[in-house]
Amino acid sequence: MLRERLALILLFKCADPRLKEVTLTEVEMGPDLRHAKVFYVVRENVDRDQVQMALDKALGFIKAEVARENLFRLMPEFIFLPDAGFDRAARLEKLFQAAKAGPGPEGDSET
C-alpha cells in the first residue's frame, strides 16, 4: 500500500519532472516500522544520479504528503535505493539469448 501511495505522490504531486521517470518496485519496512527502504528503477535514457538527487531534494515533501494521509502512527524514515534486480535480470536475459543463439564466431561451445 505504501508503494502505491508513494508512486502516486511522485507521479501527480511532485513538480520535478525527473521524478516522473521513476518506477517504484518494492518497499521494505523495518520491523519497528521506523525505516522504509524504497527501491526504484528509472528508464534507460535517464541519468540515475539526477533522479537520486531529485528524490533526496523532494524527501521532505514526500514525507509531508504521506503524513497527511495518516498511514502511520509514527512517520518512517524513507531511504530511496536503486533496484539492481532489473539490471541483473536484463543481463541474464542477454546471456540466455546469446547461449540460445549458439557459439560466437571466435568461441566454441565448450566455454
CNS distance restraints for C-alpha pairs under 8 A (distance, minus, plus):
assign (resid   1 and name CA) (resid   5 and name CA) 6.36 0.50 0.50
assign (resid   2 and name CA) (resid   6 and name CA) 6.07 0.50 0.50
assign (resid   2 and name CA) (resid  27 and name CA) 7.31 0.50 0.50
assign (resid   3 and name CA) (resid   7 and name CA) 6.08 0.50 0.50
assign (resid   3 and name CA) (resid  24 and name CA) 6.68 0.50 0.50
assign (resid   3 and name CA) (resid  25 and name CA) 7.73 0.50 0.50
assign (resid   3 and name CA) (resid  26 and name CA) 6.58 0.50 0.50
assign (resid   3 and name CA) (resid  27 and name CA) 5.95 0.50 0.50
assign (resid   3 and name CA) (resid  38 and name CA) 7.75 0.50 0.50
assign (resid   4 and name CA) (resid   8 and name CA) 6.24 0.50 0.50
assign (resid   5 and name CA) (resid   9 and name CA) 6.26 0.50 0.50
assign (resid   5 and name CA) (resid  66 and name CA) 7.55 0.50 0.50
assign (resid   6 and name CA) (resid  10 and name CA) 6.18 0.50 0.50
assign (resid   6 and name CA) (resid  62 and name CA) 7.48 0.50 0.50
assign (resid   6 and name CA) (resid  66 and name CA) 7.57 0.50 0.50
assign (resid   7 and name CA) (resid  11 and name CA) 6.04 0.50 0.50
assign (resid   7 and name CA) (resid  23 and name CA) 7.28 0.50 0.50
assign (resid   7 and name CA) (resid  24 and name CA) 6.36 0.50 0.50
assign (resid   8 and name CA) (resid  12 and name CA) 5.81 0.50 0.50
assign (resid   8 and name CA) (resid  13 and name CA) 7.41 0.50 0.50
assign (resid   9 and name CA) (resid  13 and name CA) 4.97 0.50 0.50
assign (resid   9 and name CA) (resid  14 and name CA) 6.39 0.50 0.50
assign (resid   9 and name CA) (resid  62 and name CA) 6.92 0.50 0.50
assign (resid   9 and name CA) (resid  65 and name CA) 7.31 0.50 0.50
assign (resid  10 and name CA) (resid  14 and name CA) 5.27 0.50 0.50
assign (resid  10 and name CA) (resid  19 and name CA) 5.96 0.50 0.50
assign (resid  10 and name CA) (resid  20 and name CA) 6.61 0.50 0.50
assign (resid  10 and name CA) (resid  22 and name CA) 7.94 0.50 0.50
assign (resid  10 and name CA) (resid  62 and name CA) 7.81 0.50 0.50
assign (resid  11 and name CA) (resid  19 and name CA) 7.01 0.50 0.50
assign (resid  11 and name CA) (resid  20 and name CA) 5.42 0.50 0.50
assign (resid  14 and name CA) (resid  19 and name CA) 7.25 0.50 0.50
assign (resid  14 and name CA) (resid  58 and name CA) 7.58 0.50 0.50
assign (resid  16 and name CA) (resid  20 and name CA) 7.58 0.50 0.50
assign (resid  16 and name CA) (resid  54 and name CA) 7.17 0.50 0.50
assign (resid  17 and name CA) (resid  21 and name CA) 7.56 0.50 0.50
assign (resid  18 and name CA) (resid  22 and name CA) 7.65 0.50 0.50
assign (resid  18 and name CA) (resid  50 and name CA) 7.44 0.50 0.50
assign (resid  18 and name CA) (resid  51 and name CA) 5.80 0.50 0.50
assign (resid  18 and name CA) (resid  54 and name CA) 6.74 0.50 0.50
assign (resid  19 and name CA) (resid  51 and name CA) 6.51 0.50 0.50
assign (resid  19 and name CA) (resid  54 and name CA) 6.80 0.50 0.50
assign (resid  19 and name CA) (resid  55 and name CA) 7.14 0.50 0.50
assign (resid  21 and name CA) (resid  42 and name CA) 5.72 0.50 0.50
assign (resid  21 and name CA) (resid  43 and name CA) 6.29 0.50 0.50
assign (resid  21 and name CA) (resid  46 and name CA) 7.44 0.50 0.50
assign (resid  22 and name CA) (resid  40 and name CA) 6.45 0.50 0.50
assign (resid  22 and name CA) (resid  41 and name CA) 5.93 0.50 0.50
assign (resid  22 and name CA) (resid  42 and name CA) 4.88 0.50 0.50
assign (resid  22 and name CA) (resid  43 and name CA) 7.37 0.50 0.50
assign (resid  22 and name CA) (resid  51 and name CA) 7.73 0.50 0.50
assign (resid  23 and name CA) (resid  40 and name CA) 5.47 0.50 0.50
assign (resid  23 and name CA) (resid  41 and name CA) 5.34 0.50 0.50
assign (resid  23 and name CA) (resid  42 and name CA) 6.23 0.50 0.50
assign (resid  24 and name CA) (resid  38 and name CA) 7.14 0.50 0.50
assign (resid  24 and name CA) (resid  39 and name CA) 5.92 0.50 0.50
assign (resid  24 and name CA) (resid  40 and name CA) 4.27 0.50 0.50
assign (resid  24 and name CA) (resid  41 and name CA) 6.50 0.50 0.50
assign (resid  25 and name CA) (resid  38 and name CA) 7.80 0.50 0.50
assign (resid  25 and name CA) (resid  39 and name CA) 5.62 0.50 0.50
assign (resid  25 and name CA) (resid  40 and name CA) 5.30 0.50 0.50
assign (resid  25 and name CA) (resid  41 and name CA) 7.05 0.50 0.50
assign (resid  25 and name CA) (resid  83 and name CA) 7.36 0.50 0.50
assign (resid  26 and name CA) (resid  38 and name CA) 6.03 0.50 0.50
assign (resid  26 and name CA) (resid  39 and name CA) 5.21 0.50 0.50
assign (resid  26 and name CA) (resid  40 and name CA) 7.18 0.50 0.50
assign (resid  27 and name CA) (resid  36 and name CA) 6.41 0.50 0.50
assign (resid  27 and name CA) (resid  37 and name CA) 5.54 0.50 0.50
assign (resid  27 and name CA) (resid  38 and name CA) 4.53 0.50 0.50
assign (resid  27 and name CA) (resid  39 and name CA) 6.18 0.50 0.50
assign (resid  28 and name CA) (resid  36 and name CA) 5.55 0.50 0.50
assign (resid  28 and name CA) (resid  37 and name CA) 5.07 0.50 0.50
assign (resid  28 and name CA) (resid  38 and name CA) 6.60 0.50 0.50
assign (resid  29 and name CA) (resid  33 and name CA) 5.70 0.50 0.50
assign (resid  29 and name CA) (resid  34 and name CA) 7.61 0.50 0.50
assign (resid  29 and name CA) (resid  35 and name CA) 5.92 0.50 0.50
assign (resid  29 and name CA) (resid  36 and name CA) 4.45 0.50 0.50
assign (resid  29 and name CA) (resid  37 and name CA) 6.45 0.50 0.50
assign (resid  30 and name CA) (resid  34 and name CA) 6.35 0.50 0.50
assign (resid  30 and name CA) (resid  35 and name CA) 5.23 0.50 0.50
assign (resid  30 and name CA) (resid  36 and name CA) 6.18 0.50 0.50
assign (resid  33 and name CA) (resid  74 and name CA) 7.91 0.50 0.50
assign (resid  33 and name CA) (resid  76 and name CA) 6.17 0.50 0.50
assign (resid  34 and name CA) (resid  74 and name CA) 7.12 0.50 0.50
assign (resid  34 and name CA) (resid  75 and name CA) 6.79 0.50 0.50
assign (resid  34 and name CA) (resid  76 and name CA) 4.17 0.50 0.50
assign (resid  34 and name CA) (resid  77 and name CA) 5.99 0.50 0.50
assign (resid  35 and name CA) (resid  76 and name CA) 4.92 0.50 0.50
assign (resid  35 and name CA) (resid  77 and name CA) 4.73 0.50 0.50
assign (resid  35 and name CA) (resid  78 and name CA) 6.13 0.50 0.50
assign (resid  35 and name CA) (resid  79 and name CA) 7.52 0.50 0.50
assign (resid  36 and name CA) (resid  76 and name CA) 6.14 0.50 0.50
assign (resid  36 and name CA) (resid  77 and name CA) 6.03 0.50 0.50
assign (resid  36 and name CA) (resid  78 and name CA) 4.94 0.50 0.50
assign (resid  36 and name CA) (resid  79 and name CA) 6.15 0.50 0.50
assign (resid  37 and name CA) (resid  78 and name CA) 6.05 0.50 0.50
assign (resid  37 and name CA) (resid  79 and name CA) 4.84 0.50 0.50
assign (resid  37 and name CA) (resid  80 and name CA) 6.06 0.50 0.50
assign (resid  37 and name CA) (resid  81 and name CA) 6.91 0.50 0.50
assign (resid  38 and name CA) (resid  78 and name CA) 6.77 0.50 0.50
assign (resid  38 and name CA) (resid  79 and name CA) 5.88 0.50 0.50
assign (resid  38 and name CA) (resid  80 and name CA) 4.76 0.50 0.50
assign (resid  38 and name CA) (resid  81 and name CA) 6.02 0.50 0.50
assign (resid  39 and name CA) (resid  80 and name CA) 5.96 0.50 0.50
assign (resid  39 and name CA) (resid  81 and name CA) 4.88 0.50 0.50
assign (resid  39 and name CA) (resid  82 and name CA) 5.46 0.50 0.50
assign (resid  39 and name CA) (resid  83 and name CA) 5.12 0.50 0.50
assign (resid  40 and name CA) (resid  80 and name CA) 7.28 0.50 0.50
assign (resid  40 and name CA) (resid  81 and name CA) 6.36 0.50 0.50
assign (resid  40 and name CA) (resid  82 and name CA) 5.01 0.50 0.50
assign (resid  40 and name CA) (resid  83 and name CA) 5.22 0.50 0.50
assign (resid  41 and name CA) (resid  82 and name CA) 5.87 0.50 0.50
assign (resid  41 and name CA) (resid  83 and name CA) 5.70 0.50 0.50
assign (resid  41 and name CA) (resid  86 and name CA) 7.71 0.50 0.50
assign (resid  42 and name CA) (resid  46 and name CA) 6.48 0.50 0.50
assign (resid  42 and name CA) (resid  48 and name CA) 6.91 0.50 0.50
assign (resid  46 and name CA) (resid  51 and name CA) 7.84 0.50 0.50
assign (resid  47 and name CA) (resid  51 and name CA) 6.52 0.50 0.50
assign (resid  48 and name CA) (resid  52 and name CA) 6.15 0.50 0.50
assign (resid  49 and name CA) (resid  53 and name CA) 6.21 0.50 0.50
assign (resid  50 and name CA) (resid  54 and name CA) 6.19 0.50 0.50
assign (resid  51 and name CA) (resid  55 and name CA) 6.17 0.50 0.50
assign (resid  52 and name CA) (resid  56 and name CA) 6.16 0.50 0.50
assign (resid  52 and name CA) (resid  80 and name CA) 7.67 0.50 0.50
assign (resid  53 and name CA) (resid  57 and name CA) 6.10 0.50 0.50
assign (resid  54 and name CA) (resid  58 and name CA) 6.10 0.50 0.50
assign (resid  55 and name CA) (resid  59 and name CA) 5.97 0.50 0.50
assign (resid  55 and name CA) (resid  80 and name CA) 7.28 0.50 0.50
assign (resid  56 and name CA) (resid  80 and name CA) 7.97 0.50 0.50
assign (resid  58 and name CA) (resid  62 and name CA) 6.12 0.50 0.50
assign (resid  59 and name CA) (resid  63 and name CA) 6.14 0.50 0.50
assign (resid  59 and name CA) (resid  78 and name CA) 7.72 0.50 0.50
assign (resid  60 and name CA) (resid  64 and name CA) 6.21 0.50 0.50
assign (resid  61 and name CA) (resid  65 and name CA) 6.25 0.50 0.50
assign (resid  62 and name CA) (resid  66 and name CA) 6.26 0.50 0.50
assign (resid  63 and name CA) (resid  67 and name CA) 6.03 0.50 0.50
assign (resid  63 and name CA) (resid  75 and name CA) 7.57 0.50 0.50
assign (resid  63 and name CA) (resid  78 and name CA) 7.95 0.50 0.50
assign (resid  64 and name CA) (resid  68 and name CA) 6.12 0.50 0.50
assign (resid  65 and name CA) (resid  69 and name CA) 6.65 0.50 0.50
assign (resid  66 and name CA) (resid  70 and name CA) 6.86 0.50 0.50
assign (resid  66 and name CA) (resid  71 and name CA) 6.86 0.50 0.50
assign (resid  67 and name CA) (resid  71 and name CA) 6.86 0.50 0.50
assign (resid  67 and name CA) (resid  72 and name CA) 7.40 0.50 0.50
assign (resid  67 and name CA) (resid  75 and name CA) 6.73 0.50 0.50
assign (resid  72 and name CA) (resid  76 and name CA) 7.90 0.50 0.50
assign (resid  83 and name CA) (resid  87 and name CA) 7.95 0.50 0.50
assign (resid  84 and name CA) (resid  88 and name CA) 6.35 0.50 0.50
assign (resid  85 and name CA) (resid  89 and name CA) 6.13 0.50 0.50
assign (resid  86 and name CA) (resid  90 and name CA) 6.12 0.50 0.50
assign (resid  87 and name CA) (resid  91 and name CA) 6.18 0.50 0.50
assign (resid  88 and name CA) (resid  92 and name CA) 6.13 0.50 0.50
assign (resid  89 and name CA) (resid  93 and name CA) 6.08 0.50 0.50
assign (resid  90 and name CA) (resid  94 and name CA) 6.32 0.50 0.50
assign (resid  91 and name CA) (resid  95 and name CA) 6.39 0.50 0.50
assign (resid  92 and name CA) (resid  96 and name CA) 6.13 0.50 0.50
assign (resid  93 and name CA) (resid  97 and name CA) 6.14 0.50 0.50
assign (resid  94 and name CA) (resid  98 and name CA) 6.10 0.50 0.50
assign (resid  95 and name CA) (resid  99 and name CA) 6.12 0.50 0.50
assign (resid  96 and name CA) (resid 100 and name CA) 6.03 0.50 0.50
assign (resid  97 and name CA) (resid 101 and name CA) 6.14 0.50 0.50
assign (resid  98 and name CA) (resid 102 and name CA) 6.53 0.50 0.50
assign (resid  98 and name CA) (resid 103 and name CA) 7.74 0.50 0.50
assign (resid  99 and name CA) (resid 103 and name CA) 6.96 0.50 0.50
assign (resid 102 and name CA) (resid 109 and name CA) 7.23 0.50 0.50
assign (resid 103 and name CA) (resid 107 and name CA) 5.82 0.50 0.50
assign (resid 103 and name CA) (resid 108 and name CA) 5.52 0.50 0.50
assign (resid 103 and name CA) (resid 109 and name CA) 5.32 0.50 0.50
assign (resid 104 and name CA) (resid 108 and name CA) 7.05 0.50 0.50
assign (resid 107 and name CA) (resid 111 and name CA) 7.39 0.50 0.50
